[in-house]
């Protein structure tokens, strides 16, 4: 997929992310993905004058650890893109990378959630339009 359709979030590797083996602990990568989603669906939209998404929940995570990531002064990039859109859910794919080196590949299934009703809801036209910005087609 073209990188032009990817959301890019720079994430510092923090000293606290590194475990006793000298690399970023596998559980900490979920924080990197969460930070990227927060920027993609809340902070960026706020900066653009749009309406941040409200009521998204993670239904599923998959993660493949490709290479160890160690403490370093330069941030890594968390690249995210949408691979599937359904009426109440969508799928995000991610890479945590530096240049051509990929440390992690991951996928999340996100469900639109009605906070007041405490149940799933349909994605609205505004949300669908925003998600399509990050698809290849």
Secondary structure, 3 states (H helix, E strand, C coil): CCHHHCEEEEECCCHHHECCCCEECCCHHHHHHHHHHHHHHHHHHHHCCCCCCCCEEEEEEEEEECCCCECCCCCEEEEEEEEEECCCEEEEEEEEEECCEEEEEEEEEEEEEECCCCEECCCCHHHHHHHHCCCCC
